[in-house]
Amino acid sequence: MRAARFYDRGDIRVEEINEPAVKTGQVGIDVAWCGICGTDLHEFLDEPIFCPSAEHPNPITGEVPPVTLGHEMSGIVNFVGQGVSGLKVGDHVVVEPYIVPEGTDTSETGHYNLSEGSNFIGLGGNGGGLAEKISVDER
């Protein structure tokens, strides 16, 4: 599949990469739409801010460049992983792109958006919406 991959400031490449595996508790999504955010532009024009660098891997995902960009995405569920109960193939979804440390309370009262070291899918790793497909946690 094709994906826009961030290597470094001023270096984004559209490449062929493997489709993401869908793990337990995840869903696979055919990306329909992905916005280009001002954050993406700052990563490209200025320097890695949220994207990892070769010297500073993302502390949660462990990823280093290249990473697939795109954190404002929607699509259609194409596969439902084991343990997923709230979604089915064909559902139209919007992805909440937070990457939070393991064990973080992601309930509605958990304030996980304030987790230390948190980041975003499509910047800090875990795939991105500027690809044809993505796998994300059910939440």
N, C-alpha and C positions, 0 to 999 in steps of 0.2 A: 504494500500500500504506500501511497505517497504521504509525506509529512514535511512540514517546515521546521527545520532543526536549527537551534541557536548554538553556535560555536563560540562566539566572542563578539565584542563590540564590532558592529559593521559587518558581521559574518553570519548570515542566515542562508541556509541551503535547503532547497526542496529535494528530498531524497526518497529512495525506495527503502522501506524498513519492514520488518516482520509485523504481522498483526498481533496485537496484544492478547495474551492469555487471559481468560476470565477465571479468577480464583473463587474459592468459597466466599460467600457473602458479597460477591460483586455481580454486576451486570455488564454485558458488552453493548456498546452503542454505536450505531452508524451515525456519524456526525452529519447533521443537516446544515447547521449554521454556526459560525464562530466569528465573534467580533474581534477587531483589532483595537486594543485598549491603549491609552496613553502610556501605560506601564510598558507594554511591548515596545513602543517607540523609544522610550528612555533606555531600555535594555540594549536596543540596536544602536542608538545614536551616542549614548554616553558611556556606559560600562555596565557590567553585571551588577544588578542591585538585588533582585530576588533570585535570578538564575545563578546556579553554582558556577564556580570557576575551577580550573584544574587544580589550583592551590587550595581552594576552599569548597570541598564537596558539601552538598546539602546535608545538614546534620540529621534530618529525619529519613530521607530517602537514600542517602549515601551516594547520590548520583553526581557525576561530573559531566561537563559538556561532551557531546552534544545532547541537548534536551529538546523535546518537541514543545513548541510554543502553543499558546491559545488557552485562556482560562475563562472565556465567556462563550459558552457553547450550549447547544441544544441538539437533540437528535431523536432517534427511534431505537428502542431496545431491540437488539438482535439475538441476544442470548442471556439466559438467566442462570447464574451460578447456584451451586448447592447452598441451601440455607436461606435463600432469598424468598420472601413471602409477599412483599408488598408491590411487586412489579411483575409484568408478563411481557413476552415477546410482542412487539407491535405498539407498546405504550410510547407516547411522545413525552419526552423528559427534558428538563433543564438541569445541568450539572452544577451543584454547589462545589466550588473548586478548592475548599480548604484542605490542606495537608496539616495534620496535627499529630503531636507525639502519641505513640501507642498508650492506651489506657486513659486517654483524655475523655472526660464526660461530654459526649456529643448530644445529650438530650437538649430539649428546648430551653432548659434553665442552666445549662452547663457553661455558658460563656466561653465555649471552645474557640471562638474567634479571637480571644485575647491570650491564647496559649503561647507561652514563651517558645520561640523558635518556629512558630507556625509559618506556613508558606502557602503556595497555591499550585494546584495541578496546572501544568502548562507554563510554569516558571521554575518551580523547584524540583520538577521531575514528575514521575507517575503518568507519563504520556501528556497529551495536550489536544486541544480541539482543532488545531491546525493540522489535523491528520484525518484520514478517512474513517478511522475507527478508534475507539478508546474503551478501556475497561475501568470502571469506577466502583467504589463501595456503594452498597444499596442506599445508604442515607443520602 
